[in-house]
Amino acid sequence: MKELLIELNGEIKKLYSKYDFDLDEIDEEDGKIELSTRENGDVGEGEYSEIDMGNAEKICDEILTDYQEGFKGYQVDCQIDTCDEWVHLDISLF
């Protein structure tokens, strides 16, 4: 699974990098790529930015469109979450 996640990450890295998301971890156990950003978040107030949230939605939309038939026999899914000024984006294979 890790090799597949690394390969998928290589294919989507340019996309998430242009929206200032960083790779946090390739989680082989849970089958997901974990990304995050606080590029436009308010660190002092501990609030995430609607810009970062919108960018996460754009990334998800593009990934789900590009991989609507799956990736190497696996389905692809995205999940967005927030914590303080951070926007987290998990891309899963299942």
Secondary structure as GFF3:
##gff-version 3
##sequence-region A 1 94
A	DSSP	alpha_helix	2	18	.	.	.	ID=ss1
A	DSSP	beta_strand	22	27	.	.	.	ID=ss2
A	DSSP	beta_strand	32	37	.	.	.	ID=ss3
A	DSSP	alpha_helix	50	66	.	.	.	ID=ss4
A	DSSP	beta_strand	76	83	.	.	.	ID=ss5
A	DSSP	beta_strand	86	93	.	.	.	ID=ss6
###
